[in-house]
């Protein structure tokens, strides 16, 4: 299995993170970088330019990276695992417009523009019929940044595993590995029926 990991807003790929270490137990993990402060079209181009389609590519992302993992999976008909996903970036990112934010991984400071936020036109749940494989949703119900109960309701038709407690950083990756393997194997089985 080849996992392509997409980090969240104001973050960066960190190969030493617990999520990545657990994913490495079941496959190869490659992180891709993008400017999460960019507009939807800019980010889409940047991500697409770093993707080489392979038979067993699985996108994994957290928060805004979850939105992008689902979007890239939809675009190239690949499975995706979305962790504490940002379902509606246009709404979720609004509170950061104009604020100077420091990336906790790189230490770089940036400011999010209103134009970037407004460039997100759709929510994940508005695209359900367009997926070859519905994304697997993993939620920590204790997420303090994105309301996990709202996400659970909006994405109720998606395969989903919810964990009590936890946080926005997602603290249940070890417990979720079996669900990820099962989901990927199911997608592989469906794909080979065609």
N, CA, C and O of each residue as an XYZ file, in Angstrom:
776
protein
N       0.842     -1.187      0.000
C       0.000      0.000      0.000
C       0.878      1.239      0.000
O       1.890      1.309      0.698
N       0.473      2.200     -0.788
C       1.184      3.475     -0.836
C       0.259      4.577     -0.336
O      -0.743      4.896     -0.976
N       0.599      5.150      0.803
C      -0.185      6.236      1.377
C       0.436      7.569      0.994
O       1.651      7.749      1.074
N      -0.405      8.491      0.580
C       0.015      9.870      0.337
C      -0.630     10.695      1.437
O      -1.855     10.811      1.487
N       0.178     11.268      2.318
C      -0.335     12.013      3.469
C      -0.357     13.506      3.166
O       0.633     14.078      2.708
N      -1.510     14.130      3.433
C      -1.691     15.567      3.205
C      -1.950     16.225      4.559
O      -2.954     15.949      5.215
N      -1.036     17.091      4.960
C      -1.134     17.743      6.269
C      -2.275     18.762      6.297
O      -2.830     19.123      5.259
N      -2.608     19.208      7.488
C      -3.693     20.159      7.683
C      -3.267     21.607      7.541
O      -2.142     21.907      7.141
N      -4.186     22.496      7.878
C      -3.960     23.938      7.775
C      -2.837     24.367      8.713
O      -2.758     23.915      9.855
N      -1.973     25.244      8.215
C      -0.883     25.820      9.004
C      -0.008     24.738      9.644
O       0.398     24.847     10.801
N       0.269     23.694      8.862
C       1.081     22.592      9.358
C       2.074     22.186      8.277
O       2.249     22.900      7.290
N       2.718     21.049      8.461
C       3.673     20.509      7.495
C       3.787     19.012      7.751
O       3.456     18.532      8.836
N       4.253     18.286      6.756
C       4.460     16.850      6.915
C       5.542     16.614      7.963
O       6.635     17.175      7.886
N       5.219     15.778      8.939
C       6.160     15.450     10.012
C       6.296     13.928     10.074
O       5.448     13.259     10.663
N       7.358     13.371      9.471
C       7.501     11.916      9.427
C       7.622     11.258     10.803
O       7.463     10.043     10.919
N       7.900     12.038     11.837
C       8.023     11.462     13.178
C       6.705     11.483     13.956
O       6.661     11.043     15.105
N       5.626     11.991     13.338
C       4.349     12.058     14.065
C       3.788     10.658     14.296
O       4.077      9.723     13.550
N       2.995     10.540     15.324
C       2.409      9.246     15.679
C       1.540      8.703     14.546
O       1.569      7.504     14.268
N       0.769      9.568     13.889
C      -0.081      9.116     12.784
C       0.759      8.474     11.688
O       0.420      7.403     11.185
N       1.841      9.120     11.326
C       2.698      8.612     10.251
C       3.389      7.317     10.679
O       3.469      6.371      9.895
N       3.876      7.269     11.891
C       4.548      6.054     12.374
C       3.615      4.845     12.325
O       4.037      3.751     11.951
N       2.349      5.037     12.701
C       1.395      3.924     12.660
C       1.047      3.545     11.224
O       0.930      2.359     10.916
N       0.882      4.516     10.348
C       0.614      4.212      8.936
C       1.755      3.424      8.312
O       1.524      2.542      7.484
N       2.978      3.734      8.702
C       4.161      3.040      8.167
C       4.159      1.550      8.506
O       4.843      0.767      7.847
N       3.406      1.156      9.514
C       3.304     -0.268      9.861
C       2.581     -1.064      8.787
O       2.796     -2.270      8.665
N       1.721     -0.406      8.000
C       0.920     -1.137      7.009
C       1.207     -0.713      5.571
O       0.596     -1.243      4.643
N       2.113      0.220      5.371
C       2.435      0.632      4.005
C       3.483      1.722      3.969
O       3.947      2.199      5.005
N       3.844      2.106      2.766
C       4.780      3.211      2.573
C       4.015      4.523      2.661
O       2.904      4.629      2.143
N       4.598      5.516      3.307
C       3.941      6.814      3.480
C       4.826      7.897      2.880
O       6.014      8.003      3.185
N       4.212      8.694      2.021
C       4.906      9.835      1.424
C       4.092     11.086      1.732
O       2.898     11.143      1.440
N       4.725     12.063      2.309
C       4.050     13.330      2.582
C       4.236     14.276      1.417
O       5.302     14.320      0.802
N       3.199     15.028      1.118
C       3.334     16.049      0.085
C       3.081     17.411      0.713
O       2.255     17.559      1.613
N       3.799     18.382      0.228
C       3.724     19.732      0.779
C       2.860     20.628     -0.100
O       2.801     20.462     -1.318
N       2.205     21.562      0.533
C       1.427     22.584     -0.165
C       1.280     23.765      0.776
O       1.454     23.636      1.988
N       0.962     24.907      0.211
C       0.734     26.111      1.015
C      -0.734     26.140      1.406
O      -1.585     26.505      0.595
N      -1.037     25.760      2.635
C      -2.433     25.679      3.073
C      -3.098     27.047      3.171
O      -4.300     27.132      3.423
N      -2.333     28.116      2.976
C      -2.884     29.470      2.960
C      -3.294     29.877      1.547
O      -3.856     30.955      1.354
N      -3.020     29.030      0.561
C      -3.333     29.335     -0.833
C      -4.814     29.194     -1.135
O      -5.601     28.779     -0.283
N      -5.179     29.542     -2.350
C      -6.565     29.405     -2.798
C      -6.831     27.961     -3.222
O      -5.901     27.181     -3.430
N      -8.103     27.622     -3.344
C      -8.486     26.276     -3.783
C      -7.783     25.903     -5.094
O      -7.165     24.840     -5.158
N      -7.853     26.743     -6.153
C      -7.188     26.356     -7.410
C      -5.670     26.213     -7.276
O      -5.078     25.325     -7.891
N      -5.039     27.072     -6.484
C      -3.584     26.980     -6.292
C      -3.203     25.672     -5.599
O      -2.259     24.994     -6.004
N      -3.943     25.335     -4.561
C      -3.646     24.109     -3.815
C      -3.906     22.883     -4.685
O      -3.108     21.946     -4.691
N      -5.016     22.886     -5.418
C      -5.333     21.759     -6.292
C      -4.209     21.518     -7.300
O      -3.784     20.380     -7.500
N      -3.730     22.588     -7.933
C      -2.620     22.462     -8.897
C      -1.358     21.919     -8.221
O      -0.692     21.034     -8.759
N      -1.037     22.450     -7.049
C       0.176     22.032     -6.335
C       0.103     20.553     -5.952
O       1.068     19.812     -6.144
N      -1.030     20.128     -5.414
C      -1.170     18.725     -5.025
C      -1.136     17.815     -6.248
O      -0.440     16.800     -6.250
N      -1.885     18.177     -7.284
C      -1.941     17.352     -8.499
C      -0.562     17.197     -9.131
O      -0.255     16.150     -9.702
N       0.264     18.226     -9.033
C       1.602     18.164     -9.638
C       2.529     17.194     -8.902
O       3.572     16.810     -9.432
N       2.153     16.799     -7.685
C       2.999     15.910     -6.885
C       2.488     14.470     -6.836
O       3.067     13.621     -6.157
N       1.410     14.205     -7.555
C       0.778     12.893     -7.494
C       1.140     12.072     -8.723
O       0.979     12.525     -9.857
N       1.625     10.874     -8.489
C       1.769      9.904     -9.575
C       0.785      8.786     -9.255
O       0.855      8.169     -8.192
N      -0.110      8.537    -10.163
C      -1.177      7.574     -9.911
C      -0.611      6.161     -9.968
O      -0.012      5.748    -10.962
N      -0.815      5.440     -8.888
C      -0.418      4.037     -8.813
C      -1.647      3.223     -8.459
O      -2.655      3.764     -8.005
N      -1.556      1.927     -8.670
C      -2.706      1.065     -8.420
C      -3.211      1.158     -6.990
O      -4.418      1.103     -6.756
N      -2.312      1.296     -6.039
C      -2.731      1.248     -4.645
C      -2.426      2.534     -3.898
O      -1.963      2.492     -2.758
N      -2.677      3.669     -4.521
C      -2.497      4.953     -3.850
C      -3.702      5.219     -2.966
O      -4.844      5.146     -3.418
N      -3.443      5.526     -1.712
C      -4.495      5.877     -0.760
C      -4.119      7.226     -0.167
O      -3.023      7.396      0.365
N      -5.033      8.179     -0.262
C      -4.791      9.498      0.311
C      -5.239      9.497      1.763
O      -6.293      8.954      2.096
N      -4.438     10.104      2.619
C      -4.765     10.256      4.037
C      -4.505     11.707      4.401
O      -3.466     12.265      4.048
N      -5.447     12.318      5.106
C      -5.236     13.692      5.525
C      -5.986     14.009      6.798
O      -6.994     13.381      7.122
N      -5.476     14.992      7.511
C      -6.073     15.432      8.766
C      -6.546     16.866      8.628
O      -5.831     17.712      8.090
N      -7.762     17.146      9.118
C      -8.338     18.487      9.128
C      -8.467     19.022      7.700
O      -9.145     18.396      6.886
N      -7.842     20.154      7.367
C      -7.902     20.645      5.986
C      -7.253     19.628      5.049
O      -7.672     19.487      3.900
N      -6.243     18.927      5.530
C      -5.647     17.843      4.742
C      -6.639     16.724      4.474
O      -6.539     16.037      3.457
N      -7.603     16.530      5.383
C      -8.673     15.560      5.163
C      -9.565     15.985      4.012
O      -9.950     15.167      3.177
N      -9.891     17.277      3.973
C     -10.655     17.810      2.840
C      -9.907     17.520      1.544
O     -10.492     17.041      0.572
N      -8.602     17.815      1.538
C      -7.802     17.635      0.324
C      -7.572     16.165     -0.003
O      -7.502     15.817     -1.182
N      -7.452     15.296      0.981
C      -7.325     13.860      0.710
C      -8.588     13.354      0.015
O      -8.507     12.600     -0.955
N      -9.756     13.772      0.514
C     -11.018     13.382     -0.120
C     -11.107     13.949     -1.532
O     -11.525     13.256     -2.459
N     -10.719     15.193     -1.692
C     -10.787     15.848     -3.005
C      -9.861     15.157     -4.013
O     -10.261     14.917     -5.152
N      -8.637     14.839     -3.608
C      -7.709     14.166     -4.526
C      -8.193     12.747     -4.829
O      -8.072     12.281     -5.962
N      -8.735     12.062     -3.832
C      -9.307     10.740     -4.069
C     -10.450     10.800     -5.067
O     -10.565      9.941     -5.941
N     -11.292     11.813     -4.937
C     -12.409     11.992     -5.871
C     -11.889     12.273     -7.273
O     -12.390     11.717     -8.249
N     -10.889     13.132     -7.372
C     -10.365     13.547     -8.679
C      -9.754     12.385     -9.463
O      -9.909     12.309    -10.682
N      -9.059     11.476     -8.765
C      -8.386     10.396     -9.494
C      -8.966      9.011     -9.180
O      -8.347      7.994     -9.494
N     -10.140      8.971     -8.569
C     -10.828      7.706     -8.259
C      -9.982      6.784     -7.383
O      -9.813      5.603     -7.684
N      -9.462      7.339     -6.306
C      -8.652      6.571     -5.358
C      -9.292      6.629     -3.973
O     -10.009      7.583     -3.670
N      -9.049      5.635     -3.133
C      -9.562      5.675     -1.762
C      -8.900      6.790     -0.948
O      -7.785      7.221     -1.240
N      -9.617      7.240      0.075
C      -9.049      8.253      0.968
C      -9.521      8.014      2.393
O     -10.625      7.525      2.637
N      -8.652      8.373      3.319
C      -8.952      8.289      4.749
C      -8.868      9.712      5.270
O      -7.823     10.356      5.176
N      -9.977     10.202      5.823
C     -10.024     11.598      6.260
C     -10.207     11.636      7.778
O     -11.180     11.115      8.325
N      -9.246     12.267      8.431
C      -9.158     12.256      9.892
C      -9.562     13.623     10.443
O      -8.966     14.641     10.090
N     -10.581     13.640     11.312
C     -11.107     14.907     11.834
C     -11.164     15.946     10.709
O     -10.576     17.022     10.815
N     -11.890     15.604      9.615
C     -11.812     16.441      8.412
C     -12.505     17.788      8.536
O     -13.490     17.950      9.257
N     -11.960     18.728      7.817
C     -12.593     20.029      7.620
C     -13.609     19.825      6.494
O     -13.228     19.706      5.329
N     -14.882     19.785      6.834
C     -15.932     19.499      5.857
C     -16.230     20.719      4.999
O     -16.529     20.586      3.813
N     -16.150     21.903      5.587
C     -16.486     23.137      4.874
C     -15.416     24.198      5.150
O     -15.582     25.024      6.047
N     -14.317     24.180      4.382
C     -13.223     25.129      4.623
C     -13.654     26.591      4.592
O     -13.118     27.412      5.336
N     -14.609     26.914      3.743
C     -15.056     28.308      3.633
C     -15.566     28.830      4.977
O     -15.396     30.009      5.290
N     -16.178     27.971      5.758
C     -16.682     28.349      7.075
C     -15.616     28.160      8.159
O     -15.393     29.052      8.978
N     -14.967     27.004      8.159
C     -13.995     26.681      9.217
C     -12.786     27.601      9.238
O     -12.265     27.915     10.309
N     -12.329     28.039      8.060
C     -11.126     28.874      7.987
C     -11.402     30.357      8.205
O     -10.477     31.136      8.436
N     -12.653     30.743      8.132
C     -13.021     32.167      8.217
C     -12.436     32.851      9.453
O     -12.021     34.008      9.378
N     -12.399     32.156     10.577
C     -11.923     32.769     11.829
C     -10.435     33.114     11.795
O      -9.955     33.852     12.656
N      -9.696     32.588     10.807
C      -8.254     32.850     10.718
C      -7.893     33.960      9.733
O      -6.720     34.314      9.605
N      -8.892     34.515      9.035
C      -8.623     35.562      8.040
C      -7.942     36.753      8.715
O      -8.421     37.273      9.722
N      -6.819     37.170      8.137
C      -6.097     38.352      8.617
C      -5.196     38.129      9.814
O      -4.424     39.015     10.179
N      -5.280     36.963     10.429
C      -4.437     36.683     11.602
C      -3.082     36.148     11.149
O      -3.003     35.333     10.230
N      -2.023     36.612     11.799
C      -0.698     36.058     11.521
C      -0.542     34.796     12.361
O      -0.630     34.838     13.588
N      -0.313     33.684     11.693
C      -0.231     32.389     12.359
C       1.158     31.790     12.173
O       1.750     31.899     11.099
N       1.667     31.164     13.213
C       2.972     30.517     13.150
C       2.785     29.009     13.039
O       2.098     28.397     13.857
N       3.394     28.425     12.032
C       3.327     26.991     11.798
C       4.079     26.275     12.923
O       5.252     26.553     13.169
N       3.392     25.350     13.603
C       4.011     24.669     14.750
C       5.088     23.664     14.337
O       5.857     23.217     15.188
N       5.164     23.299     13.058
C       6.197     22.368     12.592
C       7.406     23.115     12.037
O       8.546     22.789     12.369
N       7.154     24.130     11.181
C       8.257     24.828     10.498
C       8.694     26.117     11.175
O       9.813     26.582     10.958
N       7.815     26.705     12.003
C       8.112     27.988     12.638
C       7.845     29.184     11.744
O       8.019     30.323     12.177
N       7.425     28.953     10.504
C       7.141     30.028      9.550
C       5.822     30.721      9.907
O       4.871     30.062     10.327
N       5.760     32.053      9.743
C       4.533     32.815      9.996
C       3.918     33.261      8.679
O       4.619     33.674      7.756
N       2.580     33.168      8.608
C       1.840     33.579      7.410
C       0.502     34.171      7.835
O       0.066     34.020      8.977
N      -0.139     34.851      6.881
C      -1.458     35.434      7.102
C      -2.417     34.893      6.046
O      -2.093     34.887      4.859
N      -3.585     34.443      6.468
C      -4.595     33.898      5.564
C      -5.442     35.024      4.986
O      -5.917     35.894      5.715
N      -5.628     34.999      3.666
C      -6.422     36.045      3.010
C      -7.886     35.625      2.877
O      -8.208     34.438      2.832
N      -8.747     36.613      2.815
C     -10.168     36.362      2.605
C     -10.392     35.711      1.248
O     -11.243     34.830      1.118
N      -9.643     36.132      0.237
C      -9.792     35.564     -1.110
C      -9.524     34.059     -1.105
O     -10.227     33.302     -1.774
N      -8.519     33.628     -0.358
C      -8.223     32.192     -0.278
C      -9.388     31.431      0.342
O      -9.784     30.379     -0.160
N      -9.931     31.956      1.419
C     -11.047     31.291      2.094
C     -12.276     31.239      1.190
O     -12.945     30.209      1.115
N     -12.575     32.328      0.512
C     -13.759     32.373     -0.353
C     -13.626     31.503     -1.597
O     -14.623     31.219     -2.261
N     -12.402     31.075     -1.922
C     -12.208     30.238     -3.110
C     -12.733     28.812     -2.917
O     -12.896     28.077     -3.891
N     -12.998     28.420     -1.672
C     -13.595     27.109     -1.402
C     -15.100     27.235     -1.584
O     -15.769     27.908     -0.800
N     -15.635     26.590     -2.614
C     -17.055     26.755     -2.921
C     -17.931     25.612     -2.439
O     -19.132     25.803     -2.248
N     -17.358     24.414     -2.235
C     -18.178     23.256     -1.893
C     -17.757     22.632     -0.578
O     -16.623     22.768     -0.120
N     -18.731     21.934      0.013
C     -18.479     21.133      1.208
C     -18.277     19.683      0.777
O     -18.712     19.290     -0.305
N     -17.630     18.900      1.606
C     -17.422     17.482      1.287
C     -18.735     16.743      1.079
O     -18.853     15.946      0.148
N     -19.723     16.995      1.931
C     -20.972     16.244      1.842
C     -21.782     16.579      0.600
O     -22.729     15.859      0.284
N     -21.444     17.642     -0.113
C     -22.154     18.000     -1.341
C     -21.611     17.235     -2.549
O     -22.139     17.372     -3.653
N     -20.570     16.439     -2.352
C     -19.932     15.740     -3.465
C     -20.039     14.224     -3.345
O     -19.355     13.500     -4.068
N     -20.879     13.738     -2.451
C     -20.960     12.312     -2.144
C     -21.135     11.449     -3.386
O     -20.475     10.417     -3.506
N     -21.996     11.836     -4.304
C     -22.278     11.022     -5.491
C     -21.114     10.978     -6.473
O     -21.123     10.161     -7.394
N     -20.117     11.833     -6.301
C     -19.017     11.926     -7.259
C     -17.815     11.045     -6.904
O     -16.828     11.037     -7.639
N     -17.878     10.314     -5.810
C     -16.747      9.487     -5.389
C     -16.841      8.086     -5.980
O     -17.918      7.489     -6.001
N     -15.714      7.562     -6.461
C     -15.641      6.139     -6.785
C     -15.646      5.357     -5.479
O     -16.325      4.337     -5.357
N     -14.888      5.841     -4.511
C     -14.828      5.245     -3.175
C     -15.139      6.337     -2.157
O     -14.415      7.329     -2.072
N     -16.209      6.163     -1.386
C     -16.467      7.129     -0.320
C     -15.296      7.105      0.654
O     -14.804      6.028      0.992
N     -14.842      8.263      1.108
C     -13.733      8.291      2.071
C     -14.106      7.619      3.393
O     -15.259      7.656      3.822
N     -13.113      7.008      4.023
C     -13.261      6.521      5.390
C     -13.039      7.704      6.315
O     -12.012      8.379      6.234
N     -13.998      7.955      7.193
C     -13.920      9.071      8.135
C     -13.499      8.534      9.502
O     -14.099      7.593     10.021
N     -12.464      9.140     10.076
C     -12.025      8.815     11.435
C     -12.186     10.064     12.288
O     -11.631     11.117     11.974
N     -12.950      9.941     13.368
C     -13.231     11.105     14.214
C     -12.851     10.858     15.661
O     -13.166      9.812     16.229
N     -12.175     11.823     16.250
C     -12.055     11.915     17.700
C     -13.202     12.817     18.143
O     -13.254     13.985     17.759
N     -14.114     12.290     18.942
C     -15.291     13.060     19.344
C     -14.925     14.218     20.268
O     -15.747     15.105     20.496
N     -13.710     14.225     20.800
C     -13.239     15.319     21.646
C     -12.537     16.420     20.870
O     -11.874     17.266     21.471
N     -12.668     16.428     19.541
C     -12.028     17.457     18.704
C     -12.463     18.839     19.187
O     -13.653     19.152     19.208
N     -11.492     19.658     19.573
C     -11.779     20.992     20.106
C     -11.771     22.074     19.031
O     -12.063     23.231     19.331
N     -11.442     21.726     17.779
C     -11.369     22.715     16.700
C     -12.558     22.596     15.750
O     -13.177     23.600     15.397
N     -12.874     21.380     15.343
C     -13.987     21.120     14.420
C     -15.025     20.292     15.165
O     -14.683     19.285     15.784
N     -16.280     20.701     15.112
C     -17.351     20.004     15.824
C     -17.549     18.610     15.224
O     -18.102     18.471     14.133
N     -17.099     17.592     15.937
C     -17.150     16.223     15.419
C     -18.580     15.704     15.284
O     -18.844     14.857     14.430
N     -19.500     16.191     16.103
C     -20.895     15.754     15.994
C     -21.516     16.282     14.705
O     -22.288     15.575     14.057
N     -21.191     17.507     14.327
C     -21.663     18.058     13.056
C     -21.069     17.270     11.893
O     -21.777     16.928     10.946
N     -19.772     16.984     11.962
C     -19.118     16.192     10.916
C     -19.773     14.824     10.804
O     -20.047     14.349      9.702
N     -20.021     14.195     11.937
C     -20.656     12.876     11.963
C     -22.017     12.921     11.271
O     -22.350     12.020     10.502
N     -22.799     13.957     11.539
C     -24.118     14.083     10.918
C     -24.027     14.376      9.425
O     -24.760     13.783      8.633
N     -23.134     15.285      9.033
C     -23.012     15.653      7.620
C     -22.503     14.498      6.762
O     -22.893     14.361      5.602
N     -21.637     13.674      7.332
C     -21.021     12.585      6.564
C     -21.568     11.216      6.976
O     -20.867     10.210      6.876
N     -22.821     11.182      7.439
C     -23.385      9.944      7.978
C     -23.436      8.800      6.970
O     -23.478      7.639      7.377
N     -23.434      9.089      5.668
C     -23.484      8.022      4.665
C     -22.097      7.465      4.331
O     -21.985      6.517      3.554
N     -21.052      8.037      4.904
C     -19.677      7.599      4.651
C     -19.295      6.495      5.635
O     -19.833      6.450      6.741
N     -18.370      5.596      5.252
C     -17.846      4.674      6.261
C     -17.144      5.494      7.345
O     -16.392      6.417      7.035
N     -17.385      5.162      8.603
C     -16.905      6.043      9.674
C     -16.613      5.254     10.944
O     -17.315      4.302     11.284
N     -15.563      5.674     11.629
C     -15.263      5.171     12.965
C     -15.068      6.374     13.876
O     -14.276      7.271     13.585
N     -15.806      6.377     14.986
C     -15.729      7.478     15.953
C     -15.119      6.955     17.255
O     -15.436      5.859     17.717
N     -14.246      7.763     17.823
C     -13.587      7.416     19.079
C     -13.964      8.446     20.132
O     -13.904      9.650     19.883
N     -14.351      7.972     21.303
C     -14.660      8.883     22.403
C     -13.388      9.606     22.837
O     -12.293      9.044     22.805
N     -13.558     10.864     23.242
C     -12.412     11.639     23.711
C     -11.507     12.036     22.570
O     -11.959     12.268     21.449
N     -10.220     12.112     22.868
C      -9.256     12.515     21.851
C      -9.222     14.015     21.660
O      -9.686     14.777     22.508
N      -8.661     14.430     20.528
C      -8.514     15.856     20.244
C      -8.429     16.066     18.737
O      -8.503     15.114     17.960
N      -8.274     17.317     18.337
C      -8.169     17.635     16.912
C      -6.948     16.968     16.276
O      -6.977     16.645     15.088
N      -5.904     16.761     17.023
C      -4.682     16.123     16.488
C      -4.882     14.630     16.229
O      -4.047     14.004     15.577
N      -5.958     14.059     16.720
C      -6.352     12.654     16.577
C      -5.414     11.749     17.357
O      -4.252     11.559     16.998
N      -5.949     11.202     18.426
C      -5.158     10.421     19.367
C      -5.406      8.916     19.294
O      -4.966      8.168     20.168
N      -6.108      8.475     18.256
C      -6.479      7.059     18.189
C      -5.979      6.362     16.926
O      -6.633      5.449     16.422
N      -4.842      6.777     16.419
C      -4.337      6.180     15.181
C      -4.018      4.697     15.357
O      -4.313      3.888     14.477
N      -3.428      4.345     16.472
C      -3.108      2.927     16.694
C      -4.372      2.074     16.634
O      -4.376      1.007     16.020
N      -5.445      2.545     17.271
C      -6.711      1.813     17.270
C      -7.373      1.822     15.891
O      -8.146      0.917     15.578
N      -7.086      2.816     15.075
C      -7.739      2.963     13.768
C      -7.062      2.175     12.651
O      -7.636      2.034     11.571
N      -5.872      1.664     12.883
C      -5.119      0.985     11.817
C      -5.898     -0.190     11.226
O      -5.898     -0.366     10.007
N      -6.557     -0.994     12.052
C      -7.338     -2.122     11.523
C      -8.472     -1.633     10.631
O      -8.750     -2.241      9.597
N      -9.131     -0.538     11.021
C     -10.207      0.026     10.198
C      -9.662      0.508      8.853
O     -10.299      0.323      7.816
N      -8.487      1.122      8.878
C      -7.873      1.604      7.635
C      -7.544      0.421      6.727
O      -7.843      0.456      5.533
N      -6.933     -0.618      7.279
C      -6.600     -1.810      6.477
C      -7.854     -2.446      5.888
O      -7.873     -2.812      4.712
N      -8.891     -2.579      6.694
C     -10.144     -3.170      6.222
C     -10.732     -2.327      5.084
O     -11.152     -2.874      4.064
N     -10.764     -1.027      5.250
C     -11.295     -0.122      4.228
C     -10.502     -0.248      2.926
O     -11.089     -0.383      1.853
N      -9.185     -0.205      3.017
C      -8.337     -0.283      1.821
C      -8.524     -1.625      1.119
O      -8.614     -1.673     -0.108
N      -8.582     -2.709      1.881
C      -8.798     -4.028      1.282
C     -10.158     -4.107      0.604
O     -10.280     -4.705     -0.465
N     -11.174     -3.516      1.207
C     -12.512     -3.489      0.609
C     -12.490     -2.694     -0.701
O     -13.070     -3.129     -1.696
N     -11.830     -1.543     -0.707
C     -11.744     -0.726     -1.927
C     -10.996     -1.471     -3.021
O     -11.378     -1.405     -4.189
N      -9.936     -2.177     -2.655
C      -9.156     -2.953     -3.618
C     -10.021     -4.058     -4.214
O      -9.953     -4.316     -5.416
N     -10.830     -4.710     -3.391
C     -11.726     -5.768     -3.852
C     -12.747     -5.206     -4.838
O     -12.958     -5.782     -5.905
N     -13.381     -4.087     -4.489
C     -14.382     -3.455     -5.357
C     -13.748     -3.048     -6.683
O     -14.334     -3.251     -7.746
N     -12.553     -2.474     -6.617
C     -11.857     -2.006     -7.816
C     -11.577     -3.165     -8.775
O     -11.651     -2.995     -9.992
N     -11.257     -4.333     -8.233
C     -10.929     -5.476     -9.087
C     -12.164     -6.181     -9.639
O     -12.029     -7.079    -10.470
N     -13.362     -5.800     -9.203
C     -14.589     -6.354     -9.772
C     -14.879     -5.766    -11.147
O     -15.577     -6.382    -11.952
N     -14.345     -4.573    -11.420
C     -14.614     -3.899    -12.705
C     -13.967     -4.600    -13.877
O     -14.103     -4.153    -15.016
